[in-house]
Amino acid sequence: MKINVFFTPLGVDDLYFKDKTTVVIDVLRASSTIITALNNGAKEIIPVAGIESAIKLSGGMFGGHTLLCGERNTKKIDGFALGNSPFEFTKEIVSNKTIVLYTTNGTKALTKTKFSENLFVGSFLNLNSLTNHLLNLNNNLEIVCAGSNNHFSIEDALCAGFICDKILQKNKDAVLTDSAKAAVTLKKKNNQNVIETLLDSDHGKILIENGFEKDIEYCAQVSITDIIPYYNNSSIKILNIL
C-alpha cells in the first residue's frame, strides 16, 4: 500500500485520479459539513465547481426536495438556502433532501478528483471509520487536501497526517511518499493540539473573524461518527459497507 498526499489540488490533472482510490479533505469546512448533512439524513450531496453550475443544476431539480447551499469566502451566498456551517445542516432542514453544494475549496477538490475509482470524503469527524475502511481496501491511496485558494492549509495537512499515521500503525508495510511523510511529521508535532492548530490556522482566523469559532471547535472533534461519504455518479452518499 502506497500513500501519497497532495497539499493542494493545484496543478494535478483530473485524469491523474482515474482508477485511483482517493480521499478529499477540507476540514474547515466542506468535508465536515458533508459528513454532518449525511449523518442528519440528507439523501445525497452534489458537489459543484462553480456558483453558476450550482444554480443551473438546482433549477432543473425538484425544488421542494433540493437545497441550494454554499459559501464564498466563508459567507453564505445570496439567494442560497444554506451556507457551509455544519450547524445549519440540521435533521429538520436536510432530512431526505438533495443538497447541491458549492464551496470555495472543498467542492472544487471533489470535482477535480471525480474520475477516481473510489472517492471518499474525510475529516477529523470520521477519522477512525474512514481509516479502517481504507485499511480493508488495501489499495494505493491518494489524499487530496483542498487547501485554501490553492494554498497550503495546515488543518487539511494535519488530518492527512492522522490518516497516514493510523494506517501505518496497523500496516507496517505501507509506503509513504515524501509529502505523506511530511504530513505524519506534522501530525506527531501537533498530536494533542488539534483544536489549537485549527484555531491558529490562517483559515481558522478568517472563520473566527466572521463569527464561526464554534464551527472550528466542532470540526476539531475526532471520530464522532462512522459515516463515510462516497462519491458515485456525480453525487455523494453514505457508503454502505457489507
Summary of the structure (lengths in Angstrom):
residues: 242
radius of gyration: 16.5
end to end distance: 22.3
largest distance: 50.4
contacts: 849
relative contact order: 0.23
helix: 43%
strand: 22%
